[in-house]
Amino acid sequence: MKNKLSYGGLWLYLLCHSLTLYAQSTIQGKVTDAKDGAPLPGVTVSVKGKALGTQTNMKGEYQLKVPGGQNTLVFSFIGYLSQEQAIDNRSTINIVLQEDLKKLDEVVVVGYGQQKRRDVTGSIVSIGEAKIKQSPVLSAAQALQGRAPGVYAAQSSNRPGADARIQIRGRRSFNASSDPLYVIDGIPIYVGISELNPNDIASMEVLKDASATAIYGSRGANGVILITTKRGKAGKVTVDYNGYTGVQEPLKLMETFDGPGYAEYRREAFRNTRNNQYPSDVPDKALDEQLFKQDATVLQNVLNAYDANGNYDPSKIHSTDWGDLVLRTGFIQNHQVSVTAGNDKTKVLFSASYYQNKGIIKNQDYTRWSLRLNVDQQITDAIRIGMSSVFSSFIQNYGSDLYSATYGINPLSAPYDSSGKLIFQPGNDAQIYNPLFDVNGMVDERRKFRFLGSFFGEVQLAKGLKYRINFGPDYGPYRQGEFRSAMTTDRKGGTAWARIYNDSRFAYTLENLLFYNKDLKNHSLGVTLLQSIQEERFESSEEKAFDLPYESQGFYNIGTAVTIDGIASNYKRQRLASFMGRINYSYKDKYLLTLSTRADGSSVLASDNKFDFFPSAALAWRVKQEPFMQSAGFFDDLKLRLGYGVTGNSSVDPYETLGSLTKTSYAWDDVPAYGFRPDKIPNPLLHWERTAQYNVGLDFTLLKGRIAGTVDAYLQRTSNLIMDRQLPTASGFPNIQYNVGETSNRGLEVSLNTLNVDTKSGFRWTTDWMFYTNRERIERLYGGKKDDIGNKWFIGQPIGVIFDYRMDGIWQNTPEDLALMEEYNKNGSNFAPGKIRLGNVYDPKEHKITADDRAILGYTTPRWIGSLTNTFSYKGLELMVFIYTQQKYLIRTDKRLALAGRYNHMAIDYWTPTNTDGKYPRPSADVENVEFQDLLYYEDGSFVKVKTATLGYNLPQGLLNRLGVRSMKVYVSAENPFMFTKADSMDPEVLNDSSSDRNFRTSPVSTPTPRSFLFGLNVGF
């Protein structure tokens, strides 16, 4: 009986408990906007911690059934601050949501200060830490690619350690660099940022229009990139590890002839000779014995294709893939540990990082170490000091052009002899050497140490009045050592050669700043005054020698060499003195005005032209704040910007205006004598290049933050361009630099951020769009409105053009073509079936090829650039895909064609009497470089790349709490997994190492672009 009562009590308890669990109540209410009381439709109402929820209707009303017990409702809506409310036995809960002004109140770094995003009047793009970390990159410059409209970031080389080249809003100058000014933690620097670890960066701001850059005067002519590094934070000590490791392989290789293809190509070249040295349309054993007899290995390889009856089977020919012999699986790794700590008085950040990339070419690699220490110290309520410092070091084994060296080698030849030793001249060709000797025989080691600092002190002199002093040293010694063994493709069995080069660069910036800020009712005023001095000192030395007594010394003991090949040294010093004033004014937080002027004095210009002034002005109107816009509820914010400014560029080397002497040699009987003669004429008239720029922009946010974007249109005109002007021979000087040219740029920039999907279940999809187009024009040259055909500069055209004859296919063996060729050949041409046919653009009836038939075939910079970044997230999972494109530009792909049948090269579809659809001319052993051969190299460089695809998972917080970890993310990433292009080039994006600013041409036989597959881990403690 007792047991029955016990069981009955238990069942009664369980029944009551179950009823409590499954009892439900209905909660209803209304959600309104705090600003105007309007109902908010589409607000997500969910039960915290449970998969229950609903959304408000068009009247802002909701109704939701919730289980019994203590529960909390969460109200969330895009563009508004989320709000939580405990139910507490209530059946009606009305909510008022506040607008989330976080985006508009974000602090944006501007030159010499900070502003709220809503108050910015210039054209500025901000890239935050999250965007920078999306793609594992070597440098900050690479992180900008496709992220900022108006910025053209092109990789200069695929060698490990090579950085991207940055252009902002096109090219302005013929001779001056187009590189922007980099400012790190407030300090302008003279050289690049490849040594800066991207993981140390908190944000990057790109200042594009002159109203934003004019405060940097002469150094802001090409745009300014402000880099702010991470700082310490008050609170408990945090430790973060960020790292990844992975492998690399070539994205695309140049397909060359294999053994059978090369053999037939060589046969065709000897068929097409004056006396037809291969009189057979099909492979013939007897003829092959003569054609390939130069090397026994090559000959035997070809003869293996014939059976006893003379039947030919090309599949029996062995092919040596020379390119594959110098490639390897690349390896890349990056590790960083950072520690932050601080309290109300002191904040510290320390980080250490290690980056290594063993390239896909066997003698190329790059290793970088860096240490960073950032400190902020509040000494008193009125005095604050701080520092940012980084020490970095890298070793780059630059290597040789191994892949390029394999390009012309006969694929029928062998790299090793029967004993396994390398053959120095494979194929027994006097002009071909085995590049495998270069793997260890050619050394190009580059080392650099760099210390970059930013030290500041601030004193609050009075309410709203602050003084700040900045000091930024930049010191970096650099050493390059080169060695080339006697048995390499460079020395060709001669004597060993070595070179040692050292330079040392020290620069500093010292700035005194005064800030005054005052708010009064509807008015807000900010004043910034600056006095600055900058100096750079550079010196270098170089020694070269050959005929070294023993090769094991490399480049470390050049003094023992029999012959000194050259000794040189150099010294440069330049200074810049500057004064700047800026006023920021705001009325009712909707009418904004920025005025600035800067005076720069440069030591590199003549005494009467050292100083110049660079003014700017910008207006902004926050249209959304006007009463007539209050009914436009779909606009969250709308701002119109208008700016004008002038920047300058001295763009000459130190001492250029003073004239110089050069050493000259004489023979006095049999005794050498040396003297000096004038080299450059003094030029007291040389002065600043000046760029005036207009900018109009629109910033907008729509639909409660679902859509946000910026549109900018600009026009800039650069005058007084510094160019070489020819002088009469009687002057004794060939030319003098002069201010004579003028260019213009106009463009359109669009960026758009959209929130496409955001569900209550946690699925979120965002998209970032970017579009940029720029049109550059030459407006005036030293001859006024007259073209300079020799330099390929044309009035009304971009600086970089492809100017040449136009190819119109291949001449055919048809009656029509034969008759037309006869007319041309009467006037000096030498056309024949299988040769390049030109499109005669000047006078088709003349039947004569002249220089006037050349035309502008295309432009060397993209007509437009775009990117698309999609990010999908669901709870802890996140997938990011970044796509980048450059469209409508012409490149010169150096295919290394030598159509005489001697050297291997790109496998081409060449014309023959039986292959009349061939796109390339017929090979001929009589001519190695065919007439008009360059026309075969021009092609459309347009491409689309999937630059990055990353899949990551953030571990749930509950698990992390049990592990004692603050955060953890694991991810896999693919860099350059896909490329779509019609170009033959291995990568039409990559610039040739030797290309100038105006000749962006790609080289297909340099280091291939790597495709990377990475595994990464981010952990916070």
Long-range contacts (C-beta under 8 A, 24 or more apart in sequence): 20-68, 20-69, 21-67, 21-68, 21-69, 22-67, 22-68, 23-67, 23-68, 24-65, 24-66, 24-67, 24-68, 25-65, 25-66, 25-68, 25-87, 25-91, 26-63, 26-64, 26-65, 26-66, 26-91, 27-63, 27-64, 27-65, 27-66, 27-73, 27-87, 27-90, 27-91, 27-92, 27-93, 28-61, 28-62, 28-63, 28-64, 28-91, 28-92, 28-93, 29-61, 29-62, 29-92, 29-93, 29-94, 29-95, 30-56, 30-59, 30-60, 30-61, 30-62, 30-94, 30-95, 31-56, 31-60, 31-62, 31-75, 31-77, 31-94, 31-95, 31-96, 31-97, 32-60, 32-94, 32-95, 32-96, 32-97, 33-96, 33-97, 33-99, 34-96, 34-97, 34-98, 34-99, 35-99, 36-630, 38-633, 40-77, 40-80, 40-97, 42-77, 43-75, 43-76, 43-77, 43-95, 43-97, 44-74, 44-75, 44-76, 44-77, 44-760, 45-73, 45-74, 45-75, 46-73, 46-74, 46-76, 46-760, 47-71, 47-72, 47-73, 47-74, 48-72, 48-73, 48-74, 48-84, 51-761, 53-760, 55-760, 77-704, 78-703, 78-704, 78-705, 78-706, 78-755, 78-758, 79-636, 79-701, 79-703, 79-704, 79-705, 79-706, 80-704, 99-636, 100-705, 103-701, 103-705, 103-708, 104-637, 104-701, 108-205, 109-203, 109-205, 109-226, 109-228, 110-205, 110-207, 110-212, 110-226, 111-183, 111-207, 111-212, 111-213, 111-215, 111-216, 111-224, 111-226, 112-186, 112-215, 112-513, 112-528, 112-530, 112-580, 112-582, 113-515, 113-526, 113-528, 115-584, 118-589, 118-622, 118-637, 118-639, 119-584, 119-586, 119-592, 119-620, 120-620, 121-211, 121-584, 121-592, 121-593, 121-594, 121-618, 121-619, 121-620, 121-641, 121-643, 122-207, 122-208, 122-209, 122-211, 122-212, 122-594, 122-618, 122-641, 122-643, 122-695, 123-150, 123-207, 123-208, 123-209, 123-211, 123-212, 123-641, 123-643, 123-695, 123-697, 123-712, 123-714, 123-749, 124-205, 124-206, 124-207, 124-208, 124-212, 125-149, 125-150, 125-151, 125-205, 125-206, 125-208, 125-710, 125-751, 126-203, 126-204, 126-205, 126-206, 127-203, 127-204, 127-205, 127-206, 128-202, 128-203, 129-201, 129-202, 129-203, 129-230, 132-198, 132-201, 132-204, 133-198, 133-199, 133-242, 134-869, 134-880, 134-882, 134-948, 134-950, 135-882, 135-947, 135-948, 135-950, 135-973, 135-975, 136-244, 136-334, 136-973, 136-975, 136-1012, 136-1014, 136-1016, 137-198, 138-163, 138-194, 138-198, 138-355, 138-357, 139-163, 139-164, 139-193, 139-194, 139-196, 139-198, 140-193, 140-196, 140-198, 140-201, 140-204, 140-225, 140-227, 141-165, 141-166, 141-192, 141-193, 141-194, 142-198, 143-198, 143-201, 143-204, 144-204, 144-206, 144-225, 145-884, 145-947, 146-770, 146-865, 146-866, 146-867, 146-869, 146-882, 146-884, 146-947, 147-770, 147-867, 148-206, 148-751, 148-770, 149-710, 149-712, 149-749, 149-750, 149-751, 149-770, 149-771, 149-772, 150-206, 150-208, 150-223, 150-712, 150-747, 150-749, 150-772, 150-774, 151-206, 151-208, 151-223, 151-772, 152-772, 152-774, 152-861, 152-862, 152-865, 154-989, 154-990, 154-991, 154-1000, 155-989, 155-990, 155-991, 155-1009, 156-990, 156-991, 156-993, 157-990, 157-991, 157-993, 157-1006, 157-1007, 158-987, 158-990, 158-1006, 158-1007, 158-1008, 158-1009, 158-1010, 159-359, 159-361, 159-364, 159-366, 159-396, 159-398, 159-399, 159-1007, 160-357, 160-358, 160-359, 160-364, 160-365, 160-366, 160-396, 161-194, 161-357, 161-366, 161-368, 161-394, 161-396, 161-398, 163-192, 163-193, 163-194, 165-991, 166-225, 167-222, 168-206, 168-208, 168-222, 168-223, 169-208, 169-223, 169-714, 169-716, 169-745, 169-747, 169-774, 170-716, 170-745, 170-747, 170-774, 170-775, 170-776, 170-861, 171-743, 171-745, 171-776, 171-799, 171-800, 171-861, 171-997, 171-998, 172-221, 172-222, 172-649, 172-689, 172-691, 172-716, 172-718, 172-721, 172-743, 172-745, 173-649, 173-651, 173-689, 173-718, 173-721, 173-722, 173-743, 173-997, 174-721, 174-722, 174-723, 174-741, 174-743, 174-793, 174-799, 174-998, 175-651, 175-722, 175-723, 175-724, 176-649, 176-651, 176-689, 176-722, 177-222, 177-651, 177-997, 178-222, 178-997, 179-222, 180-206, 180-222, 180-223, 180-224, 180-225, 181-213, 181-216, 181-219, 181-220, 181-222, 181-223, 181-224, 181-225, 182-224, 182-225, 182-227, 183-216, 183-224, 183-225, 183-226, 183-227, 184-227, 184-229, 184-388, 184-452, 184-454, 185-227, 185-228, 185-229, 185-388, 185-454, 185-472, 186-454, 186-456, 186-470, 186-472, 186-511, 187-452, 187-453, 187-454, 187-470, 187-472, 187-474, 187-509, 188-216, 188-219, 188-472, 188-509, 188-534, 189-452, 189-472, 189-474, 189-507, 190-474, 190-505, 190-507, 190-536, 191-474, 191-476, 191-505, 193-227, 195-368, 195-370, 195-390, 195-392, 195-394, 195-448, 195-450, 195-452, 196-227, 196-370, 196-390, 196-392, 196-452, 197-336, 197-351, 197-353, 197-355, 197-368, 197-370, 197-372, 197-390, 197-392, 199-242, 199-334, 199-336, 199-338, 199-351, 199-353, 200-229, 200-230, 200-338, 200-351, 200-353, 200-370, 200-372, 200-390, 201-227, 201-228, 201-229, 201-230, 202-228, 202-229, 202-230, 202-231, 203-227, 203-228, 204-228, 208-695, 208-712, 208-714, 208-749, 209-618, 209-643, 209-645, 209-693, 209-695, 209-697, 209-712, 209-714, 210-616, 210-643, 210-644, 210-645, 210-646, 210-647, 210-691, 210-692, 210-693, 210-695, 210-716, 211-594, 211-596, 211-616, 211-617, 211-618, 211-643, 211-644, 211-645, 211-693, 211-695, 212-616, 212-618, 212-643, 212-645, 213-645, 213-647, 214-596, 214-597, 214-598, 214-614, 214-615, 214-616, 214-645, 214-646, 214-647, 215-530, 215-580, 215-582, 215-596, 215-598, 215-616, 216-598, 216-647, 217-578, 217-580, 217-598, 217-599, 217-600, 217-614, 217-647, 217-648, 218-576, 218-600, 218-602, 218-612, 218-614, 218-647, 218-648, 218-649, 218-650, 218-688, 219-576, 219-600, 220-614, 220-647, 221-647, 221-648, 221-649, 221-689, 221-691, 221-718, 222-649, 229-372, 229-374, 229-388, 229-390, 230-338, 230-340, 230-349, 230-351, 230-374, 231-347, 231-349, 231-374, 231-376, 232-340, 232-341, 232-342, 232-346, 232-347, 232-348, 232-349, 232-374, 232-375, 232-376, 233-340, 233-342, 233-347, 234-342, 234-343, 234-344, 234-347, 235-342, 236-341, 237-339, 237-340, 237-341, 238-339, 238-340, 238-341, 238-966, 238-1020, 238-1021, 239-337, 239-338, 239-339, 239-1020, 239-1021, 240-337, 240-338, 240-339, 240-340, 240-1018, 240-1019, 240-1020, 240-1021, 241-335, 241-336, 241-337, 241-1017, 241-1018, 241-1019, 241-1020, 242-334, 242-335, 242-336, 242-338, 242-1016, 242-1017, 242-1018, 243-333, 243-334, 243-335, 243-336, 243-1016, 243-1017, 243-1018, 244-332, 244-333, 244-334, 244-973, 244-1014, 244-1015, 244-1016, 244-1017, 245-331, 245-332, 245-333, 245-334, 245-1014, 245-1015, 245-1016, 246-331, 246-332, 246-333, 246-973, 246-1012, 246-1013, 246-1014, 246-1015, 247-329, 247-330, 247-331, 247-332, 247-1012, 247-1013, 248-329, 248-330, 248-331, 248-332, 248-357, 248-359, 248-360, 248-1010, 248-1011, 248-1012, 248-1013, 249-329, 249-330, 249-360, 249-1010, 249-1011, 250-327, 250-360, 250-986, 250-1008, 250-1009, 250-1010, 250-1011, 251-976, 251-979, 251-986, 251-987, 251-1008, 251-1009, 251-1010, 251-1011, 252-979, 252-986, 252-987, 252-1008, 252-1009, 253-323, 253-986, 253-1008, 254-323, 254-407, 254-895, 254-906, 254-984, 254-986, 254-1004, 254-1005, 255-906, 255-907, 256-323, 256-407, 256-411, 256-904, 256-905, 256-906, 256-907, 257-411, 257-904, 257-905, 257-907, 258-319, 258-321, 258-411, 258-907, 259-301, 259-314, 259-317, 259-318, 259-319, 259-320, 259-411, 259-412, 260-305, 260-314, 260-315, 260-317, 260-319, 261-907, 262-410, 262-411, 262-412, 262-904, 263-288, 263-292, 263-302, 263-314, 263-317, 263-412, 264-314, 265-901, 265-910, 265-923, 266-291, 266-292, 266-901, 266-902, 267-291, 267-901, 268-901, 268-910, 268-912, 268-922, 268-923, 269-899, 269-900, 269-901, 269-923, 269-924, 269-925, 270-901, 270-925, 272-834, 272-922, 272-923, 272-924, 272-925, 272-926, 273-924, 273-925, 273-926, 274-926, 277-925, 281-914, 282-312, 283-312, 283-314, 285-310, 285-312, 292-412, 294-427, 294-428, 294-429, 295-410, 295-413, 295-426, 295-427, 295-428, 295-429, 297-412, 297-413, 297-414, 297-427, 298-410, 298-412, 298-413, 298-427, 298-428, 301-412, 302-412, 317-412, 318-412, 319-411, 319-412, 320-409, 320-411, 320-412, 320-413, 320-414, 320-415, 321-411, 322-406, 322-407, 322-409, 322-411, 322-415, 322-435, 323-403, 323-406, 323-407, 325-406, 325-415, 325-436, 326-361, 326-362, 326-402, 326-403, 326-405, 326-406, 326-435, 326-436, 326-439, 327-360, 327-361, 327-362, 327-403, 327-1008, 328-358, 328-360, 328-361, 328-362, 329-360, 330-357, 330-358, 330-359, 330-360, 330-1010, 330-1012, 331-356, 331-357, 331-358, 332-356, 332-357, 332-358, 332-1012, 332-1014, 342-376, 344-378, 345-377, 345-378, 346-375, 346-376, 346-377, 346-378, 347-375, 347-376, 347-377, 348-373, 348-374, 348-375, 348-376, 349-373, 349-374, 349-375, 350-374, 359-399, 359-1007, 359-1010, 360-1007, 360-1008, 360-1010, 361-399, 361-402, 361-403, 361-1007, 362-399, 362-402, 362-439, 363-397, 363-399, 363-400, 363-402, 363-438, 363-439, 363-440, 363-442, 363-443, 364-397, 364-398, 364-399, 364-402, 364-1007, 365-396, 365-397, 365-399, 366-394, 366-395, 366-396, 366-397, 367-394, 367-395, 367-396, 368-392, 368-393, 368-394, 369-393, 369-394, 381-460, 382-459, 382-460, 382-461, 383-457, 383-458, 383-459, 383-460, 384-457, 384-458, 385-455, 385-456, 385-457, 385-458, 386-455, 386-456, 387-453, 387-454, 387-455, 387-456, 388-453, 388-454, 389-451, 389-452, 389-453, 389-454, 390-450, 390-451, 390-452, 390-453, 391-449, 391-450, 391-451, 392-449, 392-450, 392-452, 393-447, 393-448, 393-449, 393-450, 394-446, 394-447, 394-448, 395-445, 395-446, 395-447, 396-445, 396-446, 396-447, 397-443, 397-444, 397-445, 397-446, 398-444, 398-445, 398-446, 399-442, 399-444, 400-438, 400-442, 400-444, 400-489, 400-490, 401-1005, 401-1006, 401-1007, 402-435, 402-438, 402-439, 403-1005, 403-1006, 403-1007, 403-1008, 404-1003, 404-1005, 404-1006, 405-433, 405-435, 405-438, 405-489, 406-435, 407-896, 407-904, 407-905, 407-1005, 408-432, 408-896, 408-898, 408-903, 408-904, 408-905, 409-434, 409-435, 409-903, 409-904, 410-903, 410-904, 411-904, 424-487, 424-493, 429-902, 432-903, 433-488, 433-489, 433-492, 434-489, 435-489, 437-485, 437-487, 437-488, 437-489, 438-488, 438-489, 438-490, 440-485, 441-484, 441-485, 441-487, 441-488, 442-483, 442-484, 442-485, 442-488, 442-489, 442-490, 443-481, 443-482, 443-483, 443-484, 443-554, 443-555, 444-480, 444-481, 444-482, 445-480, 445-481, 445-482, 446-478, 446-479, 446-480, 446-481, 447-478, 447-479, 447-480, 448-476, 448-477, 448-478, 448-479, 449-476, 449-477, 450-474, 450-475, 450-476, 451-475, 451-476, 464-516, 464-517, 464-518, 465-514, 465-515, 465-516, 466-514, 466-515, 466-516, 467-512, 467-513, 467-514, 467-515, 468-511, 468-512, 468-513, 468-514, 468-515, 469-510, 469-511, 469-512, 469-513, 470-509, 470-510, 470-511, 470-513, 471-508, 471-509, 471-510, 471-511, 472-508, 472-509, 472-510, 473-506, 473-507, 473-508, 474-505, 474-506, 474-507, 474-508, 475-505, 475-506, 475-507, 476-504, 476-505, 477-502, 477-503, 477-504, 477-505, 478-502, 478-503, 478-504, 478-505, 481-554, 481-555, 481-556, 482-555, 483-551, 483-554, 483-555, 485-551, 486-551, 494-546, 495-546, 495-547, 495-548, 495-562, 496-546, 496-547, 496-548, 496-551, 497-544, 497-545, 497-546, 497-548, 497-565, 498-544, 498-545, 498-546, 498-548, 498-553, 498-554, 498-555, 498-558, 498-561, 499-542, 499-543, 499-544, 499-545, 499-555, 499-558, 499-565, 500-542, 500-543, 500-555, 500-558, 501-540, 501-541, 501-542, 502-540, 502-541, 502-542, 503-538, 503-539, 503-540, 503-541, 504-538, 504-539, 504-540, 505-536, 505-537, 505-538, 506-536, 506-537, 507-534, 507-535, 507-536, 507-537, 508-534, 508-535, 509-533, 509-534, 510-534, 522-587, 522-588, 523-585, 523-586, 523-587, 524-584, 524-585, 524-586, 524-587, 524-589, 525-583, 525-584, 525-585, 525-586, 526-582, 526-583, 526-584, 526-585, 527-581, 527-582, 527-583, 527-584, 528-580, 528-581, 528-582, 528-584, 529-580, 529-581, 529-582, 530-578, 530-579, 530-580, 530-581, 530-598, 531-578, 531-579, 532-576, 532-577, 532-578, 532-579, 532-580, 533-575, 533-576, 533-577, 533-578, 534-575, 534-576, 534-578, 535-573, 535-574, 535-575, 535-576, 536-572, 536-573, 536-574, 536-575, 537-572, 537-573, 538-570, 538-571, 538-572, 538-573, 539-569, 539-570, 539-571, 539-572, 540-569, 540-570, 540-571, 541-568, 541-569, 541-570, 542-566, 542-567, 542-568, 542-569, 543-567, 572-653, 572-654, 572-655, 573-603, 573-654, 574-602, 574-603, 574-604, 574-654, 575-602, 575-603, 576-600, 576-601, 576-602, 576-603, 577-601, 588-625, 589-622, 589-625, 590-621, 590-622, 590-623, 590-625, 590-626, 591-619, 591-620, 591-621, 591-622, 592-618, 592-619, 592-620, 592-621, 592-622, 593-617, 593-618, 593-619, 593-620, 594-618, 594-619, 596-645, 600-648, 602-650, 602-688, 603-654, 604-650, 604-652, 604-653, 604-654, 604-655, 604-656, 604-657, 605-650, 605-652, 605-657, 605-686, 605-687, 605-688, 606-657, 606-683, 606-684, 606-685, 606-686, 606-687, 607-684, 608-684, 609-684, 609-685, 609-686, 609-687, 609-688, 612-648, 612-687, 612-688, 612-690, 614-645, 614-646, 614-647, 614-648, 615-645, 615-646, 616-643, 616-644, 616-645, 616-646, 617-643, 617-644, 617-645, 618-642, 618-643, 618-644, 618-645, 619-643, 634-702, 634-703, 635-700, 635-701, 635-702, 636-701, 636-702, 636-703, 636-704, 636-705, 637-699, 637-700, 637-701, 638-698, 638-699, 638-700, 638-701, 639-698, 639-699, 639-700, 640-696, 640-697, 640-698, 641-695, 641-696, 641-697, 641-698, 641-699, 642-695, 642-696, 642-697, 643-693, 643-694, 643-695, 643-696, 643-697, 644-692, 644-693, 644-694, 644-695, 645-692, 645-693, 646-690, 646-691, 646-692, 646-693, 647-690, 647-691, 647-693, 648-688, 648-689, 648-690, 648-691, 649-688, 649-689, 649-690, 649-691, 650-688, 650-689, 651-689, 651-722, 652-686, 652-722, 652-737, 656-680, 656-683, 656-686, 656-737, 657-682, 657-683, 657-684, 657-686, 658-682, 659-683, 678-732, 678-733, 680-733, 680-736, 681-727, 681-731, 681-733, 681-736, 683-736, 683-737, 683-738, 685-738, 685-739, 686-722, 686-737, 686-738, 686-739, 687-720, 687-739, 688-720, 689-718, 689-719, 689-720, 689-721, 689-722, 689-739, 690-718, 690-719, 690-720, 691-716, 691-717, 691-718, 691-719, 692-716, 692-717, 692-718, 692-719, 693-717, 705-755, 706-754, 706-755, 707-752, 707-753, 707-754, 707-755, 708-752, 708-753, 708-754, 709-750, 709-751, 709-752, 709-753, 710-749, 710-750, 710-751, 711-748, 711-749, 711-750, 712-748, 712-749, 712-750, 713-746, 713-747, 713-748, 713-749, 714-745, 714-746, 714-747, 714-749, 715-744, 715-745, 715-746, 716-744, 716-745, 716-746, 717-742, 717-743, 717-744, 717-779, 718-742, 718-743, 718-744, 718-745, 723-781, 723-782, 725-782, 738-782, 740-780, 740-781, 740-782, 741-778, 741-780, 741-781, 741-782, 742-778, 742-779, 742-780, 743-776, 743-777, 743-778, 743-779, 743-799, 744-776, 744-777, 744-779, 745-774, 745-775, 745-776, 745-777, 746-774, 746-775, 747-772, 747-773, 747-774, 747-775, 748-772, 748-773, 761-874, 762-873, 762-874, 762-875, 763-872, 763-873, 763-874, 764-871, 764-872, 764-873, 764-874, 765-870, 765-871, 765-872, 765-873, 766-870, 766-871, 767-868, 767-869, 767-870, 767-871, 768-867, 768-868, 768-869, 768-871, 769-866, 769-867, 769-868, 770-865, 770-866, 770-867, 770-868, 771-864, 771-865, 771-866, 772-864, 772-865, 772-866, 773-863, 773-864, 773-865, 774-861, 776-861, 794-856, 797-856, 797-859, 798-859, 798-860, 798-861, 799-997, 799-998, 800-859, 800-860, 800-861, 800-998, 800-999, 800-1000, 801-856, 801-857, 801-858, 801-859, 801-860, 802-856, 802-857, 802-858, 802-859, 802-860, 802-890, 802-892, 802-938, 803-854, 803-855, 803-856, 803-857, 804-854, 804-855, 804-857, 804-934, 804-935, 804-938, 805-838, 805-839, 805-849, 805-853, 805-854, 805-855, 805-932, 805-935, 806-838, 806-839, 806-841, 806-853, 806-855, 806-857, 806-935, 807-836, 807-837, 807-838, 807-839, 807-932, 807-935, 807-936, 807-938, 808-837, 808-838, 808-839, 809-837, 810-834, 810-835, 810-836, 810-837, 810-911, 810-916, 810-918, 810-919, 810-920, 810-921, 810-922, 811-835, 811-836, 811-837, 812-916, 813-913, 813-916, 820-847, 823-847, 824-848, 824-849, 830-931, 833-911, 833-913, 833-922, 834-911, 834-912, 834-913, 834-921, 834-922, 835-921, 835-922, 835-930, 835-931, 836-921, 836-930, 836-931, 836-932, 836-933, 836-935, 836-936, 838-932, 857-890, 857-938, 858-889, 858-890, 858-938, 858-940, 859-889, 859-890, 860-889, 860-890, 860-891, 860-998, 860-999, 860-1000, 860-1001, 861-889, 861-1000, 862-886, 862-887, 862-888, 862-889, 862-941, 862-942, 863-887, 863-888, 863-889, 864-888, 876-953, 876-954, 876-955, 876-956, 877-951, 877-952, 877-953, 878-950, 878-951, 878-952, 878-953, 878-954, 879-949, 879-950, 879-951, 879-952, 880-948, 880-949, 880-950, 880-952, 881-946, 881-948, 881-949, 882-946, 882-947, 882-948, 882-949, 883-944, 883-945, 883-946, 883-947, 884-944, 884-945, 884-947, 885-942, 885-943, 885-944, 885-945, 886-941, 886-942, 886-943, 886-988, 886-989, 887-942, 888-940, 888-942, 889-940, 889-941, 889-942, 889-1000, 890-938, 890-939, 890-940, 890-941, 891-938, 891-939, 891-940, 891-941, 891-983, 891-985, 891-988, 891-1000, 891-1001, 891-1002, 892-934, 892-937, 892-938, 892-1001, 892-1002, 893-937, 893-938, 893-939, 893-983, 893-984, 893-985, 893-988, 893-1002, 893-1004, 894-937, 894-992, 894-1001, 894-1002, 894-1003, 894-1004, 894-1005, 895-936, 895-937, 895-984, 895-1004, 896-1005, 897-929, 897-930, 897-933, 897-936, 897-937, 898-928, 898-929, 899-923, 899-924, 899-927, 899-928, 899-929, 899-930, 900-924, 900-925, 900-926, 900-927, 900-928, 901-925, 902-928, 906-984, 906-1004, 939-982, 939-983, 939-984, 939-985, 940-982, 940-983, 941-981, 941-983, 941-985, 941-988, 941-989, 941-1002, 942-981, 942-982, 942-983, 942-988, 943-979, 943-980, 943-981, 943-983, 943-987, 943-988, 943-989, 944-979, 944-980, 944-981, 945-976, 945-978, 945-979, 945-980, 945-989, 946-974, 946-976, 946-977, 946-978, 946-979, 947-975, 947-976, 948-973, 948-974, 948-975, 949-973, 949-974, 949-977, 950-974, 952-1016, 964-1021, 965-1019, 965-1020, 965-1021, 966-1020, 966-1021, 967-1018, 967-1019, 967-1020, 968-1017, 968-1018, 968-1019, 968-1020, 969-1016, 969-1017, 969-1018, 969-1019, 970-1015, 970-1016, 970-1017, 971-1015, 971-1016, 971-1017, 971-1018, 972-1013, 972-1014, 972-1015, 972-1016, 973-1012, 973-1013, 973-1014, 973-1015, 973-1016, 974-1011, 974-1012, 974-1013, 974-1014, 975-1010, 975-1011, 975-1012, 975-1013, 975-1014, 976-1009, 976-1010, 976-1011, 976-1012, 977-1011, 979-1009
